[in-house]
Amino acid sequence: SILDSGEGFDSQVLSRLRQGRPIESETGTHVGIYNVTQRLEILYGSKASTVFENREPHGAAVHICIPYEAH
């Protein structure tokens, strides 16, 4: 999990993240988070997950779950 104590995600940004779409702003298209989620999907399919949320009273959180198998 990655947490911050800032203002959290803007509602439009949060919506795009949850839809698995790149973030677009006046400075361009930001694909970093999008690339990470796509690579997780390629490597692990539905076994991996990424959850984006705003925390109360403020701050953003990203939770990444990656499957682990002991051999």
KANOR-V67376 format. One record per run of one state. SS is the DSSP state (@ for helix, = for strand, . for the rest). FROM is the first residue (numbers start at 0). TO is the last residue. If there is no record, write none. Layout:
BEGIN
SS;FROM;TO, SS;FROM;TO
END
This chain:
BEGIN
.;0;0, =;1;2, .;3;9, @;10;18, .;19;21, =;22;24, .;25;26, =;27;29, .;30;30, @;31;46, .;47;47, =;48;53, .;54;58, =;59;64, .;65;70
END
